[in-house]
Protein backbone atom coordinates (compact mmCIF):
# COMPACT_ATOMS: atom_id res chain seq x y z
CA UNK A 1 0.00 0.00 0.00
CA UNK A 2 1.29 3.43 -0.92
CA UNK A 3 1.41 6.22 1.65
CA UNK A 4 -1.24 8.18 -0.25
CA UNK A 5 -3.64 5.24 0.01
CA UNK A 6 -2.98 5.04 3.74
CA UNK A 7 -3.77 8.76 4.12
CA UNK A 8 -6.98 8.31 2.13
CA UNK A 9 -8.02 5.34 4.26
CA UNK A 10 -7.32 7.27 7.47
CA UNK A 11 -9.31 10.28 6.24
CA UNK A 12 -12.27 8.07 5.32
CA UNK A 13 -12.23 6.41 8.74
CA UNK A 14 -12.06 9.80 10.49
CA UNK A 15 -14.92 11.17 8.37
CA UNK A 16 -17.00 8.09 9.14
CA UNK A 17 -16.37 8.48 12.88
CA UNK A 18 -17.31 12.17 12.74
CA UNK A 19 -20.44 11.31 10.75
CA UNK A 20 -21.46 8.68 13.29
CA UNK A 21 -20.89 11.07 16.18
CA UNK A 22 -22.99 13.75 14.51
CA UNK A 23 -25.70 11.22 13.71
CA UNK A 24 -25.96 9.77 17.22
CA UNK A 25 -25.28 12.90 19.28
CA UNK A 26 -26.99 15.43 17.02
CA UNK A 27 -30.53 14.09 17.37
CA UNK A 28 -31.71 17.12 19.36
CA UNK A 29 -30.60 19.63 16.73
CA UNK A 30 -33.16 21.02 14.32
CA UNK A 31 -30.69 21.66 11.50
CA UNK A 32 -30.44 18.53 9.41
CA UNK A 33 -28.27 17.78 6.44
CA UNK A 34 -30.05 18.94 3.29
CA UNK A 35 -30.08 16.70 0.23
CA UNK A 36 -27.86 19.14 -1.64
CA UNK A 37 -25.34 19.17 1.21
CA UNK A 38 -25.38 15.36 1.19
CA UNK A 39 -24.65 15.31 -2.51
CA UNK A 40 -21.83 17.83 -1.99
CA UNK A 41 -20.38 15.64 0.76
CA UNK A 42 -20.58 12.62 -1.56
CA UNK A 43 -18.72 14.46 -4.32
CA UNK A 44 -15.99 15.52 -1.91
CA UNK A 45 -15.58 11.93 -0.71
CA UNK A 46 -15.50 10.71 -4.30
CA UNK A 47 -12.84 13.32 -5.07
CA UNK A 48 -10.75 11.99 -2.20
CA UNK A 49 -11.24 8.38 -3.32
CA UNK A 50 -10.38 9.10 -6.95
CA UNK A 51 -7.48 11.38 -6.07
CA UNK A 52 -5.01 9.25 -8.02
CA UNK A 53 -6.15 10.92 -11.22
CA UNK A 54 -5.74 14.63 -10.57
CA UNK A 55 -8.24 15.76 -13.18
CA UNK A 56 -11.00 13.50 -11.86
CA UNK A 57 -10.17 14.03 -8.19
CA UNK A 58 -9.98 17.81 -8.34
CA UNK A 59 -13.03 17.94 -10.59
CA UNK A 60 -15.13 15.98 -8.12
CA UNK A 61 -13.84 18.08 -5.22
CA UNK A 62 -14.69 21.25 -7.13
CA UNK A 63 -18.22 20.05 -7.90
CA UNK A 64 -18.69 19.22 -4.21
CA UNK A 65 -17.53 22.67 -3.14
CA UNK A 66 -19.81 24.35 -5.69
CA UNK A 67 -22.81 22.35 -4.42
CA UNK A 68 -21.91 23.23 -0.83
CA UNK A 69 -21.76 26.94 -1.70
CA UNK A 70 -25.12 26.73 -3.48
CA UNK A 71 -26.60 25.03 -0.41
CA UNK A 72 -25.18 27.72 1.90
CA UNK A 73 -26.66 30.48 -0.28
CA UNK A 74 -30.07 28.76 -0.41
CA UNK A 75 -30.14 28.27 3.35
CA UNK A 76 -29.15 31.88 4.02
CA UNK A 77 -31.92 33.20 1.77
CA UNK A 78 -34.51 31.02 3.51
CA UNK A 79 -33.96 32.68 6.90
C-alpha positions, 0 to 999 in steps of 0.5 A: 500500500502506498502512503497516499492510500494510507492517508486516504483510508485514514481520512475516510475512517475519520470522516466516518467516525465524525459522521457517526458522532454527529448522527448519534449525538446530534438528534436534538438539533433542528438543523439537518443535512439537506439533500444538496449538502449530502450530494456535496459531501458525496462528491468531496468523498469521491474526489478523495477516493479518486485522487489518483487521477488529478483531473477526476479528483480535483473535478469531483472536489470542485463540484462538491464545493460548488454544491456546498456553496449553493446550499449555503446560499439557499439556506441563508436566503430562507432565513 
